[in-house]
Amino acid sequence: MQHETIAQALAAACRSIDPVDARLLLEYVLHANHAFLLTHPEHLLTGPQSATFSQLIQKRAKGIPVAYLTGERPFYDLTFQVTEAVLIPRPETELLVEWALQQIPEEQTGRILDLGTGSGAIAITLAKHRPQSHAVAVDLSPDAIVVAQRNAKTLGVTNLEFVAGNWFDELSGEKFDLIVSNPPYVAARDPHLQQGDLRFEPALALSAGDDGLACINQIIAAAPRHLAANGWLLLEHGYDQAEACRELLQRAGFNNICSKPDLAGIMRVSGGQLNFSM
Ligand SMILES: C[S@@+](CC[C@H](N)C(=O)[O-])C[C@H]1O[C@@H](n2cnc3c(N)ncnc32)[C@H](O)[C@@H]1O
């Protein structure tokens, strides 16, 4: 059997899947980076490499997300292992991390809580960048907790503990200086749930009641009992939920409420400060 070159393998793959996905999958199969693919178009794949690449193309053509095929996704400045048990970390969520890091000075020994940690992307990134702080990461899914714990170990983050449970249920009496969350916020009947990568991600990570605000509502209502004085609550939400989020924060007694836009100018994160402790 004739071996194919990188250029031939990519050209064939692009007939059935997106060129960027084809490149990422070939990088994964060859353990090579983008620069290698660009500079070695004549490099020959081995038989097993061609077979593996072709199986991955078939799976991607059926819709399986690239990150679930390669088992990893870069987020902020780290790379996280992902499985079908967790949401694939999104670039939009880096905005939440940026805002959270601004609230915790580097030398501060604060307590951070990440609700709905999934792969651990937010909690682990914050804990890694603020080694003096102590973070707690909660998820209802025990399978997600296993993935997040593995990521913390691989990335050498130890100032972090994991709790399996429903939002604040296992944190009775505990207070935090900063609470962050990227909770499920898609309306249960939103047609996007039946499209693209979302079809393959855990329903528990995505949908939240009829209007998508059920989890956000629960978190905002309960957060004041778990915030230290002057503590912040920062939440990622849907493209059209910023106003509703700010209203909920106001009703719960928060101050300094504001929303921040993503690179497309869409308000994707809202938060507020609680100037008293309950
Ligand atoms: C949108 S995903 C966010 C995952 C991760 N934080 C990220 O940004 O990539 C929401 C997460 O909330 C978790 N979750 C859903 N309902 C929950 C609940 N009642 N209590 C705790 N976690 C919950 C899901 O299992 C999922 O991991």
The ligand as an SDF file (V2000), in Angstrom:
LIG
                    3D

 27 29  0  0  0  0  0  0  0  0999 V2000
  -21.4580   25.0950   31.7180 C   0  0  0  0  0  0  0  0  0  0  0  0
  -20.6530   23.7950   32.5890 S   0  0  0  0  0  0  0  0  0  0  0  0
  -19.1770   24.6510   33.1240 C   0  0  0  0  0  0  0  0  0  0  0  0
  -17.9780   23.7740   33.2580 C   0  0  0  0  0  0  0  0  0  0  0  0
  -16.6710   24.5450   33.5340 C   0  0  0  0  0  0  0  0  0  0  0  0
  -16.7900   25.3840   34.7060 N   0  0  0  0  0  0  0  0  0  0  0  0
  -16.2900   25.3960   32.3430 C   0  0  0  0  0  0  0  0  0  0  0  0
  -16.4870   26.6240   32.4000 O   0  0  0  0  0  0  0  0  0  0  0  0
  -15.7840   24.8430   31.3440 O   0  0  0  0  0  0  0  0  0  0  0  0
  -21.6550   23.7330   34.0610 C   0  0  0  0  0  0  0  0  0  0  0  0
  -21.2250   22.7010   35.1110 C   0  0  0  0  0  0  0  0  0  0  0  0
  -22.1650   22.7900   36.1860 O   0  0  0  0  0  0  0  0  0  0  0  0
  -22.3910   21.4880   36.7040 C   0  0  0  0  0  0  0  0  0  0  0  0
  -23.6890   21.5040   37.4090 N   0  0  0  0  0  0  0  0  0  0  0  0
  -24.9300   21.4670   36.8710 C   0  0  0  0  0  0  0  0  0  0  0  0
  -25.8600   21.5210   37.8290 N   0  0  0  0  0  0  0  0  0  0  0  0
  -25.1870   21.5790   39.0100 C   0  0  0  0  0  0  0  0  0  0  0  0
  -25.6020   21.6590   40.3680 C   0  0  0  0  0  0  0  0  0  0  0  0
  -26.8970   21.6620   40.6970 N   0  0  0  0  0  0  0  0  0  0  0  0
  -24.6470   21.7200   41.3210 N   0  0  0  0  0  0  0  0  0  0  0  0
  -23.3190   21.7160   40.9930 C   0  0  0  0  0  0  0  0  0  0  0  0
  -22.8700   21.6360   39.7160 N   0  0  0  0  0  0  0  0  0  0  0  0
  -23.7910   21.5690   38.7420 C   0  0  0  0  0  0  0  0  0  0  0  0
  -22.3440   20.5870   35.4730 C   0  0  0  0  0  0  0  0  0  0  0  0
  -22.0940   19.2570   35.8150 O   0  0  0  0  0  0  0  0  0  0  0  0
  -21.2290   21.2550   34.6530 C   0  0  0  0  0  0  0  0  0  0  0  0
  -19.9920   20.6500   34.9300 O   0  0  0  0  0  0  0  0  0  0  0  0
  1  2  1  0
  2  3  1  0
  2 10  1  0
  3  4  1  0
  4  5  1  0
  5  6  1  0
  5  7  1  0
  7  8  2  0
  7  9  1  0
 10 11  1  0
 11 12  1  0
 11 26  1  0
 12 13  1  0
 13 14  1  0
 13 24  1  0
 14 15  1  0
 14 23  1  0
 15 16  2  0
 16 17  1  0
 17 18  1  0
 17 23  2  0
 18 19  1  0
 18 20  2  0
 20 21  1  0
 21 22  2  0
 22 23  1  0
 24 25  1  0
 24 26  1  0
 26 27  1  0
M  CHG  2   2   1   9  -1
M  END
$$$$
